[in-house]
Amino acid sequence: MKHITKSLTVASVAVLALTATGCDRFGRSKSPKNTPAKLVKIDNEMVILNKVASFSLPQAGGRFKGSYANKKDVIDLQVAQLGNMLIAASGTGVVSAFDGNVQAWSVNVGDTITSGVATDGRLAVVGTRSGKVVAFDAMSGNVVWERNLSSSSLAPALIGDGRVMILTNDGVIYALNANDGNQVWQFSTQNPTISVRGAATPIHLDTNTALFGTADGRIHAINPQVGTPLWTRRIGRAIGGSRVHQMSDVDGTPLVVGQYLYVPSYSGQLTGFDMSTGRALFVSELASTKSLALLGNQLIGTSIHGDVVAFDAMTGDVVWENSELKYRRLTNPVTIGNHVAVGDLDGVVHVFDNTGKIISRTNTKGQLTSLQVRQNRLYTQSSQDVVTVWQF
């Protein structure tokens, strides 16, 4: 049986996981109630983000009946940028390209899309609920190839050096030939029985190294050409006896800054590595399933309970923390100029200064699961399949 979620990850397990006893500060400590914090009016609010485009994505069959029909089942679908064109996928199964607000092409893949769009400029790739991977010509929308894998994927593929690399829900990393979709290699990780719903987007570290964060709490470095494992780093560690307490997923995309690698885990460990020596810089406390951002020498993360925390990027010491957005299901933070932005369950984007003060807000329609920045623009896709672009 194939699943959108990894292994036994269901809504009831997620509720247990979010209240599991663990670390006390930015960890998984139990709270008497998880009611989202009410937003407090901002004094002397600044305008940081200016909306330049917003549009709803086409839906299969003209009805909104796909993966977002259940509000607890919100899939993180990310847009891809190709020059002036955006390529995005709706949960109901339609992949579309837009030049500004004008639709350039649109294709229905006939299945719920579970992984956002990846592109290398030539191909655009998505994954579906049934485990199908579809590659399009990024300029025309013509289907180049399709491939059925063992399970679905929840993160965009990594495309490069003639390979399309995908981490599936059953813990297998596949490399497909970018020209025809044929399998080149596969690498199996130690997939746990229960894990947090989500997956880290794989990244290229260098020409010979691709990085994958996995549900077993590890970062795997793999040669993209032949699939040879180069090294593995344990990030997440079990903090209890039950299977729920042992979830240690690495679902946040690794952050690489020069020779330094930063990775958070669900189980509460934020680790900084010096890759030139292979040694850890620090291990600090942050339970998170989101990627990190760097603002100057501050490493910014969002906890599973809604804390926004800044750490010193060399020591891991806490510089500031803000808990005004508690239980608002925060996205990953992103750097926008001299500020940091995070999104939430109501489609609000909050902007922080470098002291942790919220100085601005703007909003879109539907829950936000991730933020993306390219050059001086912020991109979002909400649970209502509304794509919004802001200038900063």
Phi, psi and chi 1 to 4 in degrees:
 res  aa     phi    psi   chi1   chi2   chi3   chi4
   1 MET       -  136.0 -176.2  176.1 -178.6      -
   2 LYS  -102.4  147.1  -63.4  175.2  179.9  176.8
   3 HIS  -130.7  151.1  -54.7  -90.9      -      -
   4 ILE   -72.1  -45.0  -72.6 -176.0      -      -
   5 THR   -83.2  160.1   53.5      -      -      -
   6 LYS   -81.5  127.2  -66.3 -175.1  -68.5 -171.0
   7 SER    51.3 -117.7  -53.9      -      -      -
   8 LEU   -99.2   25.2 -158.5   60.7      -      -
   9 THR   -79.5  104.4  -49.5      -      -      -
  10 VAL  -126.3  172.0  -68.1      -      -      -
  11 ALA   -58.4  -41.3      -      -      -      -
  12 SER   -64.6  -37.3   58.7      -      -      -
  13 VAL   -67.6  -38.0  171.8      -      -      -
  14 ALA   -62.0  -40.6      -      -      -      -
  15 VAL   -62.8  -43.9  171.4      -      -      -
  16 LEU   -61.6  -41.8  -73.7  170.8      -      -
  17 ALA   -64.3  -39.6      -      -      -      -
  18 LEU   -71.9  -13.2  -72.2  174.6      -      -
  19 THR  -116.8   15.2   57.3      -      -      -
  20 ALA   -67.7  143.0      -      -      -      -
  21 THR   -72.3  131.8  -58.7      -      -      -
  22 GLY  -164.2 -130.5      -      -      -      -
  23 CYS   -67.6  158.2  -56.7      -      -      -
  24 ASP   -96.9  -27.6  -68.8  -33.6      -      -
  25 ARG   -95.2  -69.2 -163.3  173.0 -177.2 -170.5
  26 PHE  -116.9   28.6  -49.2  122.2      -      -
  27 GLY  -102.4 -142.6      -      -      -      -
  28 ARG  -108.9   33.0  -56.1 -169.3  -53.7 -172.6
  29 SER   -62.9  147.7   55.1      -      -      -
  30 LYS   -72.8  140.2 -171.4  172.9 -179.0  178.9
  31 SER  -123.4  144.0  173.6      -      -      -
  32 PRO   -63.7  -28.6   20.3  -31.4      -      -
  33 LYS  -154.9  146.7   63.9 -178.2 -158.7  176.4
  34 ASN  -112.1   35.2  -64.8  -22.1      -      -
  35 THR   -68.0  128.2  -56.6      -      -      -
  36 PRO   -56.9  135.7  -24.3   34.3      -      -
  37 ALA   -62.6  143.0      -      -      -      -
  38 LYS   -78.6  144.0  -66.4 -177.5  179.3  180.0
  39 LEU   -77.5  136.0  -60.3 -176.5      -      -
  40 VAL   -99.2  136.6  177.8      -      -      -
  41 LYS   -56.6  138.0 -175.4  179.1 -177.9  -61.0
  42 ILE   -90.0  124.6  -59.7  172.2      -      -
  43 ASP   -78.0  136.3  -66.2  -31.6      -      -
  44 ASN    53.1   48.6  -58.2  -44.8      -      -
  45 GLU   -60.9  138.3 -176.8  171.8   -1.1      -
  46 MET  -100.4  156.9  -57.3  172.0   63.0      -
  47 VAL   -99.9  110.7  177.0      -      -      -
  48 ILE  -109.1  -38.9  -54.6  -64.2      -      -
  49 LEU  -110.9  132.2  -65.2  169.3      -      -
  50 ASN  -117.8  119.7  -65.6  -70.8      -      -
  51 LYS   -69.6  126.1 -170.0  178.5  -65.4 -175.2
  52 VAL  -112.4  -19.0  -64.3      -      -      -
  53 ALA  -160.7  146.0      -      -      -      -
  54 SER  -156.9  129.0 -174.7      -      -      -
  55 PHE  -154.0  153.6   49.1   88.4      -      -
  56 SER   -91.6  139.5  -63.7      -      -      -
  57 LEU   -80.2  147.6  -62.1  177.2      -      -
  58 PRO   -61.4  145.4  -21.2   32.5      -      -
  59 GLN  -115.3  145.9  -57.4  -65.4  -41.4      -
  60 ALA   -65.0  130.1      -      -      -      -
  61 GLY    72.3    5.5      -      -      -      -
  62 GLY    73.7    7.4      -      -      -      -
  63 ARG  -125.0  148.6  -67.5 -168.5  -60.7  158.7
  64 PHE   -90.1   90.3 -168.8   76.5      -      -
  65 LYS  -135.1   13.0   59.9  179.7 -178.4  179.8
  66 GLY   -88.1 -142.1      -      -      -      -
  67 SER   -66.7  -14.5   58.3      -      -      -
  68 TYR   -96.4    5.4  -62.1  147.6      -      -
  69 ALA   -61.3  -34.2      -      -      -      -
  70 ASN   -95.4  118.3 -179.8  -10.3      -      -
  71 LYS   -63.4  -21.5  -69.5 -176.0  178.9  179.7
  72 LYS   -79.9  -11.3  -66.6 -178.4  179.5  179.3
  73 ASP  -110.1   74.7 -175.0   21.2      -      -
  74 VAL  -103.3  118.0  178.8      -      -      -
  75 ILE   -92.2  138.9  -62.9  173.7      -      -
  76 ASP   -84.3   90.3 -178.1   13.7      -      -
  77 LEU   -99.4  120.5  -65.5  179.7      -      -
  78 GLN  -106.9  148.2  -57.7  172.8   24.1      -
  79 VAL   -86.8  160.0  -57.5      -      -      -
  80 ALA  -121.9  143.9      -      -      -      -
  81 GLN  -109.1  136.1 -174.2 -180.0   21.0      -
  82 LEU  -136.6   95.7 -179.1   58.7      -      -
  83 GLY    62.3 -124.3      -      -      -      -
  84 ASN   -89.1    1.9  -65.5  -36.0      -      -
  85 MET  -102.4  143.3 -169.2  162.5   63.5      -
  86 LEU  -110.4  138.8  -75.1  179.7      -      -
  87 ILE  -119.2  128.2  -53.9  175.0      -      -
  88 ALA  -140.5  156.0      -      -      -      -
  89 ALA  -122.1  131.8      -      -      -      -
  90 SER   -85.5  151.6   65.1      -      -      -
  91 GLY   -59.1  -28.7      -      -      -      -
  92 THR   -77.3   -5.6   55.5      -      -      -
  93 GLY   116.3   15.9      -      -      -      -
  94 VAL  -111.2  127.0 -179.3      -      -      -
  95 VAL  -103.9  129.4 -176.8      -      -      -
  96 SER  -135.6  150.1  -52.9      -      -      -
  97 ALA  -116.9  139.8      -      -      -      -
  98 PHE  -129.1  135.5  -65.4   84.5      -      -
  99 ASP  -107.6   98.9 -171.2   -9.7      -      -
 100 GLY    70.3 -129.6      -      -      -      -
 101 ASN   -95.8    4.7  -72.7  -31.6      -      -
 102 VAL   -95.9  126.7  178.5      -      -      -
 103 GLN   -74.9  125.0 -176.1  174.9  -57.3      -
 104 ALA   -90.0  -41.0      -      -      -      -
 105 TRP  -159.6  162.7   54.5  -98.8      -      -
 106 SER  -153.9  134.6 -175.6      -      -      -
 107 VAL  -136.4  132.9  179.5      -      -      -
 108 ASN   -94.0  119.7 -174.8   -9.7      -      -
 109 VAL   -86.9   -6.7  -58.3      -      -      -
 110 GLY    78.2   19.4      -      -      -      -
 111 ASP  -158.5  157.3 -166.5    4.4      -      -
 112 THR   -63.7  128.4  -60.6      -      -      -
 113 ILE   -87.2  130.3  -65.9  174.3      -      -
 114 THR  -115.6  -14.4   56.4      -      -      -
 115 SER  -124.1  136.7   67.3      -      -      -
 116 GLY   -65.3  174.7      -      -      -      -
 117 VAL   -75.9  134.8 -178.0      -      -      -
 118 ALA  -117.0  145.8      -      -      -      -
 119 THR  -148.3  149.3 -173.7      -      -      -
 120 ASP  -114.0   11.4   63.8  -12.3      -      -
 121 GLY    98.3  -26.5      -      -      -      -
 122 ARG  -105.6  -48.8 -178.4  179.0   72.2   89.9
 123 LEU  -104.9  151.3  -69.7  179.8      -      -
 124 ALA  -122.8  130.7      -      -      -      -
 125 VAL  -127.5  136.3  176.1      -      -      -
 126 VAL  -133.3  160.6  -61.9      -      -      -
 127 GLY  -120.6  153.5      -      -      -      -
 128 THR  -120.0  170.3   74.3      -      -      -
 129 ARG   -55.7  -38.6 -176.5 -164.5  -64.6  -90.8
 130 SER   -79.8   -3.1   65.0      -      -      -
 131 GLY    96.1    7.9      -      -      -      -
 132 LYS   -80.1  138.0 -178.6  169.2   65.6  174.4
 133 VAL  -111.9  128.5  179.7      -      -      -
 134 VAL  -120.5  128.7 -174.0      -      -      -
 135 ALA  -112.4  128.6      -      -      -      -
 136 PHE  -112.0  156.1  -54.1   86.3      -      -
 137 ASP   -70.5  119.6 -178.8  -70.7      -      -
 138 ALA   -64.2  -26.6      -      -      -      -
 139 MET   -87.6  -35.5  -62.9  -55.5  -62.5      -
 140 SER  -105.5  -23.5   67.9      -      -      -
 141 GLY    86.0   -0.3      -      -      -      -
 142 ASN   -67.3  137.6  -66.2  -30.8      -      -
 143 VAL   -71.7  124.3  175.2      -      -      -
 144 VAL   -89.6  -43.8  178.2      -      -      -
 145 TRP  -163.0  162.3   51.1  -99.4      -      -
 146 GLU  -131.9  149.8  -64.3 -176.9    2.4      -
 147 ARG  -146.1  135.0  173.4   78.4 -178.5 -173.8
 148 ASN   -97.9  125.1  -69.5  -45.2      -      -
 149 LEU  -107.3  178.0  -58.3 -178.3      -      -
 150 SER   -71.2  -21.6   58.8      -      -      -
 151 SER  -159.5  169.7 -178.2      -      -      -
 152 SER   -76.9  170.2   57.9      -      -      -
 153 SER  -127.2  151.5   57.6      -      -      -
 154 LEU  -115.0    0.8  -66.9  175.8      -      -
 155 ALA  -127.8  150.8      -      -      -      -
 156 PRO   -57.7  149.4  -24.4   34.6      -      -
 157 ALA   -69.3  165.8      -      -      -      -
 158 LEU  -109.6  119.4  177.3   61.8      -      -
 159 ILE  -113.3  131.5  -50.3  174.8      -      -
 160 GLY   169.3  152.4      -      -      -      -
 161 ASP    55.2   36.8  -60.4  -42.0      -      -
 162 GLY    77.2   12.4      -      -      -      -
 163 ARG  -123.5  146.2  -58.3  -75.6 -175.7  -96.4
 164 VAL  -115.9  111.4  175.0      -      -      -
 165 MET  -108.9  131.4  -71.5  167.1  -78.4      -
 166 ILE  -137.0  133.0  -59.0  164.6      -      -
 167 LEU   -98.3  121.4  171.5   63.0      -      -
 168 THR   -97.4  166.9   56.5      -      -      -
 169 ASN   -64.6  -21.4  -85.8  -12.5      -      -
 170 ASP   -89.3   11.1   54.7    5.8      -      -
 171 GLY    86.2   12.9      -      -      -      -
 172 VAL  -101.8  133.6 -179.2      -      -      -
 173 ILE   -99.4  124.1  -59.2  169.0      -      -
 174 TYR  -110.3  142.1  -68.1   90.9      -      -
 175 ALA  -116.4  121.3      -      -      -      -
 176 LEU  -110.4  147.8  -51.1  178.7      -      -
 177 ASN   -66.3  125.9 -174.0  -59.6      -      -
 178 ALA   -65.5  -21.1      -      -      -      -
 179 ASN   -83.9  -36.2  -67.6  -39.8      -      -
 180 ASP  -132.9   -4.5   55.1   22.4      -      -
 181 GLY    82.3    0.6      -      -      -      -
 182 ASN   -68.4  144.4  -70.7  -30.8      -      -
 183 GLN   -70.8  133.1 -178.0  176.3  -44.8      -
 184 VAL  -100.2  -44.4 -178.9      -      -      -
 185 TRP  -158.9  166.8   54.4 -100.3      -      -
 186 GLN  -142.5  152.4   73.1  177.4   59.0      -
 187 PHE  -137.3  123.6  177.1   84.4      -      -
 188 SER   -99.0  132.1  -63.5      -      -      -
 189 THR  -101.6  171.8   66.0      -      -      -
 190 GLN   -85.1   83.4  -62.0  176.1   13.0      -
 191 ASN   -73.0  124.5 -149.7   40.3      -      -
 192 PRO   -75.7  165.2   28.0  -34.6      -      -
 193 THR   -67.7  -40.9  -55.4      -      -      -
 194 ILE  -122.3  136.0  -61.6  178.7      -      -
 195 SER  -149.5  165.7   61.4      -      -      -
 196 VAL   -74.3  141.8 -178.2      -      -      -
 197 ARG   -72.6  119.4 -174.7 -173.6 -179.9  -70.8
 198 GLY   144.7  175.9      -      -      -      -
 199 ALA  -159.7  147.2      -      -      -      -
 200 ALA   -79.6  140.1      -      -      -      -
 201 THR   -72.8  124.0  -59.4      -      -      -
 202 PRO   -68.6  153.9   24.2  -32.0      -      -
 203 ILE  -136.7  156.7   61.6  171.2      -      -
 204 HIS   -84.1  124.7  -82.5  -65.1      -      -
 205 LEU   -85.0  -44.7  179.7   60.0      -      -
 206 ASP  -157.6 -172.8   54.5   45.2      -      -
 207 THR   -57.7  -33.9  -56.2      -      -      -
 208 ASN  -104.5    6.5  -60.7  -47.2      -      -
 209 THR  -139.8  126.1  -47.6      -      -      -
 210 ALA  -115.6  140.1      -      -      -      -
 211 LEU  -109.1  134.0  -62.5 -176.5      -      -
 212 PHE  -128.7  126.2  -65.3   82.6      -      -
 213 GLY   -93.1  136.2      -      -      -      -
 214 THR  -131.6  169.5   54.2      -      -      -
 215 ALA   -70.2  -11.7      -      -      -      -
 216 ASP   -86.6   11.3   59.1    4.1      -      -
 217 GLY    79.0   22.5      -      -      -      -
 218 ARG  -124.5  160.1  -67.6  176.8  170.3   86.9
 219 ILE  -107.0  126.4  -69.1  -72.1      -      -
 220 HIS  -110.5  126.5  -59.9  -87.8      -      -
 221 ALA  -100.2  123.7      -      -      -      -
 222 ILE  -130.9  141.1  -61.5  176.3      -      -
 223 ASN   -72.6  118.8 -178.0  -60.3      -      -
 224 PRO   -68.5  -20.8   22.4  -31.0      -      -
 225 GLN   -77.2  -43.1  -72.7  -60.1  -48.4      -
 226 VAL  -120.3   -7.2  -64.9      -      -      -
 227 GLY    81.4   13.1      -      -      -      -
 228 THR   -72.8  128.2  -55.2      -      -      -
 229 PRO   -70.3  130.1   23.4  -31.2      -      -
 230 LEU   -97.6  -45.0  -56.3  174.6      -      -
 231 TRP  -163.0  161.6   49.4  -99.0      -      -
 232 THR  -134.8  138.7  -61.7      -      -      -
 233 ARG  -123.4  128.9  -64.1  -74.1 -175.6  -88.0
 234 ARG   -80.8  125.2  161.7   72.2   81.1  170.2
 235 ILE  -109.2  -62.0  -53.3  -63.4      -      -
 236 GLY   -83.0  143.5      -      -      -      -
 237 ARG  -133.3  141.6  -61.6 -172.1 -179.8  -83.2
 238 ALA   -61.3  142.3      -      -      -      -
 239 ILE  -124.2   15.7   58.5  172.7      -      -
 240 GLY  -166.8  178.9      -      -      -      -
 241 GLY   -88.3  -29.5      -      -      -      -
 242 SER   -79.1  163.4   73.4      -      -      -
 243 ARG   -65.1  -34.7  -70.3 -172.9  -60.9  174.3
 244 VAL   -64.9  -43.9  170.5      -      -      -
 245 HIS   -67.8  -20.4  -69.1  162.5      -      -
 246 GLN   -88.8   -1.0  -70.1  177.6   -9.1      -
 247 MET   -64.2  126.4  -67.8 -168.5  -64.7      -
 248 SER  -136.0   29.3   57.6      -      -      -
 249 ASP   -52.1  145.1  -56.3   49.9      -      -
 250 VAL  -106.8   95.4  172.5      -      -      -
 251 ASP  -106.9   -8.7  -75.8  -14.5      -      -
 252 GLY   -87.5  133.3      -      -      -      -
 253 THR   -59.7  129.2  -59.2      -      -      -
 254 PRO   -57.6  141.9  -22.4   32.9      -      -
 255 LEU  -105.3  122.1  174.4   63.7      -      -
 256 VAL  -111.8  124.4  176.4      -      -      -
 257 VAL  -128.8  100.1 -177.1      -      -      -
 258 GLY    61.1 -122.3      -      -      -      -
 259 GLN   -88.3    1.8   70.4 -164.8   60.2      -
 260 TYR  -105.9  140.8  -57.1  113.5      -      -
 261 LEU  -122.3  129.0  171.3   67.4      -      -
 262 TYR  -123.3  130.3  -58.2   99.6      -      -
 263 VAL  -143.9  129.6 -169.3      -      -      -
 264 PRO   -97.8  163.3   34.0  -30.4      -      -
 265 SER  -131.8  160.0   70.3      -      -      -
 266 TYR   -65.2  -33.2  175.2   78.1      -      -
 267 SER   -76.3   -4.6   52.9      -      -      -
 268 GLY   112.4   10.2      -      -      -      -
 269 GLN  -106.4  121.5  -63.1   80.6   30.9      -
 270 LEU  -104.0  116.3  166.5   62.9      -      -
 271 THR  -117.5  134.2  -53.4      -      -      -
 272 GLY  -110.4  129.9      -      -      -      -
 273 PHE  -115.6  144.5  -71.6  101.2      -      -
 274 ASP   -98.7  105.1 -175.8  -20.9      -      -
 275 MET   -71.5  -18.5  -68.7 -176.5  -69.7      -
 276 SER   -71.3  -26.1   66.2      -      -      -
 277 THR  -112.1  -16.7   64.0      -      -      -
 278 GLY    78.6   10.0      -      -      -      -
 279 ARG  -106.2  154.9  -63.0  179.7  178.3  177.0
 280 ALA   -76.0  136.4      -      -      -      -
 281 LEU   -77.2  -43.7  -74.1  172.8      -      -
 282 PHE  -165.6  163.2   59.9   80.8      -      -
 283 VAL  -130.6  113.7  178.9      -      -      -
 284 SER  -113.6  176.2  -63.7      -      -      -
 285 GLU   -98.9  115.9 -177.2 -176.0  -49.0      -
 286 LEU  -162.0  112.3 -178.1   70.9      -      -
 287 ALA   -89.1  111.9      -      -      -      -
 288 SER  -151.3  148.6  179.8      -      -      -
 289 THR  -113.8   13.6   59.7      -      -      -
 290 LYS  -114.7  154.9  -55.4  -62.6 -178.3 -179.8
 291 SER   -71.0  166.1   55.4      -      -      -
 292 LEU  -103.3  168.3  -55.2  165.1      -      -
 293 ALA  -131.3  155.1      -      -      -      -
 294 LEU  -118.4  125.5 -171.5   70.8      -      -
 295 LEU  -124.3  102.3  179.1   63.4      -      -
 296 GLY    63.9 -121.4      -      -      -      -
 297 ASN  -103.2   16.6   64.8  -13.3      -      -
 298 GLN  -102.3  130.4  -64.5 -179.0    5.2      -
 299 LEU   -98.1  117.4 -166.3   63.7      -      -
 300 ILE  -105.5  132.5  -44.2  -64.5      -      -
 301 GLY  -136.7  160.5      -      -      -      -
 302 THR  -119.0  130.9   53.4      -      -      -
 303 SER   -85.0  166.3   79.8      -      -      -
 304 ILE   -66.7  -16.3   58.0  175.1      -      -
 305 HIS   -99.3   -1.3  -70.8  -42.9      -      -
 306 GLY   101.9   14.3      -      -      -      -
 307 ASP   -81.7  140.4  -51.6  -71.0      -      -
 308 VAL  -109.1  121.7 -177.8      -      -      -
 309 VAL  -130.3  136.9 -168.2      -      -      -
 310 ALA  -109.1  130.2      -      -      -      -
 311 PHE  -116.5  150.5  -58.0   85.4      -      -
 312 ASP   -68.0  126.9 -176.1  -73.4      -      -
 313 ALA   -69.3  -14.3      -      -      -      -
 314 MET  -103.4  -29.8  -64.8  -55.1  -63.8      -
 315 THR  -110.2  -21.3   66.7      -      -      -
 316 GLY    80.7    3.5      -      -      -      -
 317 ASP   -69.7  143.6  -65.0  -25.7      -      -
 318 VAL   -71.0  126.2  174.4      -      -      -
 319 VAL   -92.9  -45.6  178.2      -      -      -
 320 TRP  -156.6  162.9   56.1 -102.2      -      -
 321 GLU  -144.3  147.9   57.1 -171.9   88.0      -
 322 ASN  -135.6  123.1 -174.0  -53.5      -      -
 323 SER  -115.0   23.3  -61.3      -      -      -
 324 GLU   -72.2  -15.5  -64.4  176.2   44.1      -
 325 LEU  -111.0   32.6  -54.2  178.7      -      -
 326 LYS   -55.5  132.0 -149.7   75.0  169.7  175.9
 327 TYR    61.2   26.0  -52.5  115.7      -      -
 328 ARG   -97.3   17.4  -65.5 -170.5   63.7   83.6
 329 ARG    51.3   65.1  -58.0  179.5 -162.3  168.8
 330 LEU   -73.1  150.3  -59.2 -175.7      -      -
 331 THR   -81.0 -176.3   68.7      -      -      -
 332 ASN   -65.8  149.5   59.8  -59.1      -      -
 333 PRO   -81.5  152.2   29.2  -32.0      -      -
 334 VAL  -136.1  149.9  -69.2      -      -      -
 335 THR   -86.0  127.5  -56.2      -      -      -
 336 ILE  -125.7   98.0   52.8  170.3      -      -
 337 GLY    65.1 -121.9      -      -      -      -
 338 ASN   -96.7   17.1  -63.6  -41.1      -      -
 339 HIS  -130.9  175.0  -53.2   97.8      -      -
 340 VAL  -126.5  138.5  169.4      -      -      -
 341 ALA  -119.7  143.9      -      -      -      -
 342 VAL  -136.2  150.7  -60.2      -      -      -
 343 GLY  -108.4  170.9      -      -      -      -
 344 ASP  -142.4 -172.2   72.9   10.9      -      -
 345 LEU   -69.1  -17.1   78.7  170.8      -      -
 346 ASP  -101.0    8.1  -69.9  -34.0      -      -
 347 GLY    79.9   16.4      -      -      -      -
 348 VAL   -90.6  134.6 -179.1      -      -      -
 349 VAL  -103.6  121.4  178.1      -      -      -
 350 HIS  -103.9  135.9  -50.3  -95.5      -      -
 351 VAL  -112.9  129.2 -179.2      -      -      -
 352 PHE  -110.9  147.8  -64.4   75.1      -      -
 353 ASP   -88.6 -176.7   66.6   13.1      -      -
 354 ASN   -79.9    9.5   62.4    2.8      -      -
 355 THR  -110.3   -0.3   69.1      -      -      -
 356 GLY    92.8    9.6      -      -      -      -
 357 LYS   -90.2  134.4 -180.0 -178.8  178.6 -178.3
 358 ILE   -77.7  122.3  -60.2  175.6      -      -
 359 ILE  -117.3   -8.4   58.9  172.5      -      -
 360 SER  -162.0  154.5 -178.4      -      -      -
 361 ARG  -143.0  152.5  -72.2 -166.3 -175.9  104.0
 362 THR  -151.2  170.3 -173.0      -      -      -
 363 ASN  -148.7  162.5   64.1  -77.3      -      -
 364 THR  -133.2 -170.5 -175.9      -      -      -
 365 LYS  -104.2  119.4 -177.4  179.6 -179.5 -178.0
 366 GLY   102.5  158.3      -      -      -      -
 367 GLN   -62.8  141.1  179.9  178.4  -16.5      -
 368 LEU  -101.5  138.2  -62.6  173.9      -      -
 369 THR  -112.3  -24.2   51.1      -      -      -
 370 SER  -156.2  155.6   66.5      -      -      -
 371 LEU  -117.5  147.7  -55.4 -177.1      -      -
 372 GLN  -133.1  140.4  -61.4  166.0  -96.0      -
 373 VAL  -123.5  132.0  168.3      -      -      -
 374 ARG  -135.4  122.7  -65.0 -175.3 -179.3   88.4
 375 GLN    54.6 -121.2  -63.5  179.4  -25.3      -
 376 ASN  -111.5   36.5   60.1  -18.2      -      -
 377 ARG  -131.9  144.5  -70.4 -167.1  168.2 -174.7
 378 LEU  -106.7  133.1  171.3   68.0      -      -
 379 TYR  -120.8  136.6  -62.5   83.6      -      -
 380 THR  -136.2  152.4   65.5      -      -      -
 381 GLN  -131.1  125.1  179.2  173.3  -23.7      -
 382 SER   -94.6  173.8   76.4      -      -      -
 383 SER   -65.5  -16.9   61.7      -      -      -
 384 GLN   -92.8   12.9  -61.6  -64.1  -43.5      -
 385 ASP    57.9   39.1  -81.5  -25.3      -      -
 386 VAL  -102.3  122.0  174.3      -      -      -
 387 VAL   -97.5  130.7  172.0      -      -      -
 388 THR  -131.2  141.4  -52.7      -      -      -
 389 VAL  -124.8  129.7 -176.7      -      -      -
 390 TRP  -118.9  145.9  -73.6  -86.3      -      -
 391 GLN   -97.9  142.5 -172.5   94.0   20.0      -
 392 PHE  -137.4      -   59.5   85.7      -      -
